Amino acid sequence: MALGGLESMGSVFVVQHSHETAECEDVKMIGVYGSRSDAEAAVDRLVRQPGFREHPSGFHIDEYEIGKDHWVEGFVSLTTIMMPLLNKGVDVWRPVHAEVLSDGRYRIVTENDSPTDEQWAFDAGQVVRCEERDLEGGAMLVAVSLAGDAA
């Protein structure tokens, strides 16, 4: 079945625009085109529009072969959890990244870059259980115990 004449084509060209904001990377999907020249023409049309004209280098054109998988690995979801620091005399926490697993478990992915200065309650690679606690920044997930390695 031909989709707008694309069946005989080998590739499409995807145009996106991205730029950094204070909070995150802002990515906009502009369109999918049958030729590089059509994709470039779309950029030429938009580069003078508000927002885009302030970030003209944010346009990206990527070629994708039709009928091919372009993401062949799995993926993980990361979140920030609070790591208890040991031997401080008071409750002290370090924000770390953790992979979200099933059943309220998290695998710590951040490495402790200062093990002589900070002793973490758990190490990178360990699977922990977390509970929500009210800290100075509001409600946050805090690592509270080991949970085992099964994903």
C-alpha positions as CSV (number, residue, x, y, z in Angstrom):
1,M,0.0,0.0,0.0
2,A,1.5,3.3,-1.0
3,L,1.3,6.1,1.5
4,G,1.4,9.3,-0.5
5,G,4.0,8.0,-2.9
6,L,6.4,7.0,-0.2
7,E,6.3,3.2,-0.9
8,S,8.9,3.6,-3.7
9,M,11.1,6.0,-1.7
10,G,14.0,4.8,0.5
11,S,14.1,7.6,3.0
12,V,12.2,10.5,4.6
13,F,13.6,13.6,6.2
14,V,12.5,14.7,9.6
15,V,12.8,18.3,10.7
16,Q,12.9,19.2,14.3
17,H,13.8,22.3,16.3
18,S,15.3,22.3,19.7
19,H,16.7,24.8,22.2
20,E,17.5,24.8,25.9
21,T,15.3,26.6,28.4
22,A,16.1,27.1,32.1
23,E,14.0,23.9,32.9
24,C,14.7,21.5,30.0
25,E,15.4,21.0,26.3
26,D,12.4,22.2,24.3
27,V,12.0,20.0,21.1
28,K,9.4,20.7,18.4
29,M,8.5,18.2,15.7
30,I,8.2,20.4,12.5
31,G,7.4,17.8,9.8
32,V,8.4,14.8,7.7
33,Y,9.4,15.4,4.1
34,G,10.1,13.2,1.0
35,S,13.3,15.0,0.1
36,R,16.1,16.9,1.7
37,S,15.3,19.9,-0.4
38,D,11.7,19.9,0.9
39,A,13.0,19.7,4.5
40,E,15.4,22.6,3.9
41,A,12.6,24.6,2.4
42,A,10.5,24.1,5.6
43,V,13.4,25.4,7.6
44,D,13.7,28.4,5.3
45,R,10.0,29.1,5.8
46,L,10.2,28.9,9.6
47,V,13.5,30.4,10.5
48,R,12.0,34.0,10.4
49,Q,9.1,33.2,12.6
50,P,8.9,34.3,16.3
51,G,10.9,32.0,18.6
52,F,12.6,30.3,15.7
53,R,14.4,33.5,14.6
54,E,15.9,33.8,18.2
55,H,17.2,30.2,17.9
56,P,18.0,29.7,14.2
57,S,20.7,27.1,14.8
58,G,18.1,24.8,16.6
59,F,16.8,23.2,13.4
60,H,17.9,19.7,12.7
61,I,17.2,17.5,9.6
62,D,17.6,13.8,10.0
63,E,17.2,11.2,7.3
64,Y,15.4,8.0,8.2
65,E,15.3,4.9,6.0
66,I,11.7,3.7,5.5
67,G,10.9,0.2,6.9
68,K,13.9,0.1,9.2
69,D,13.9,0.1,13.0
70,H,15.8,3.2,14.2
71,W,15.7,2.5,17.9
72,V,16.9,-1.0,18.5
73,E,17.7,-0.9,22.3
74,G,15.3,-0.8,25.1
75,F,15.0,2.2,27.4
76,V,15.0,3.0,31.1
77,S,13.1,5.6,33.0
78,L,15.1,7.7,35.4
79,T,14.0,9.7,38.4
80,T,15.7,11.6,41.2
81,I,15.7,10.0,44.7
82,M,17.3,11.3,47.8
83,M,20.3,9.3,49.1
84,P,20.8,9.4,52.9
85,L,24.4,10.3,53.9
86,L,25.9,8.4,56.8
87,N,27.9,9.7,59.8
88,K,26.8,13.3,59.5
89,G,25.1,13.6,63.0
90,V,22.0,15.1,61.3
91,D,19.8,14.0,58.4
92,V,21.6,14.9,55.2
93,W,20.5,13.9,51.7
94,R,22.1,13.8,48.3
95,P,19.9,13.8,45.2
96,V,20.9,10.9,42.9
97,H,19.5,9.4,39.7
98,A,17.8,6.0,39.8
99,E,16.3,3.7,37.3
100,V,12.6,3.2,37.9
101,L,11.9,-0.6,38.3
102,S,8.6,-2.4,39.2
103,D,6.9,-2.6,42.6
104,G,8.3,0.6,44.0
105,R,12.0,-0.3,43.5
106,Y,14.8,1.8,42.1
107,R,18.3,1.0,40.9
108,I,20.8,3.7,41.8
109,V,22.7,4.8,38.7
110,T,24.7,7.8,40.1
111,E,28.2,7.0,41.2
112,N,29.5,8.5,44.4
113,D,32.3,10.8,43.1
114,S,33.5,11.7,46.6
115,P,33.4,8.5,48.7
116,T,36.0,9.8,51.1
117,D,34.0,13.0,51.8
118,E,30.5,11.4,51.7
119,Q,29.5,7.9,52.8
120,W,26.2,7.0,51.0
121,A,23.8,4.6,52.6
122,F,23.6,2.7,49.3
123,D,26.0,2.2,46.3
124,A,25.5,2.7,42.6
125,G,23.9,-0.5,41.1
126,Q,22.1,-1.4,44.2
127,V,18.3,-1.8,44.1
128,V,16.5,0.1,46.9
129,R,13.0,0.7,48.2
130,C,12.0,4.3,48.6
131,E,9.3,6.1,50.5
132,E,7.9,9.6,50.1
133,R,9.0,12.0,52.8
134,D,8.6,15.7,53.4
135,L,12.0,17.4,53.1
136,E,12.8,21.1,52.8
137,G,12.1,21.0,49.1
138,G,8.8,19.3,49.6
139,A,7.7,15.7,49.2
140,M,10.6,13.6,47.8
141,L,11.4,9.9,47.4
142,V,14.0,8.8,49.9
143,A,16.0,5.5,49.6
144,V,15.2,3.6,52.8
145,S,16.3,-0.1,52.3
146,L,17.8,-2.6,49.9
147,A,15.3,-4.3,47.7
148,G,17.2,-7.0,45.8
149,D,18.4,-7.1,42.2
150,A,15.5,-8.6,40.3
151,A,14.2,-6.3,37.6
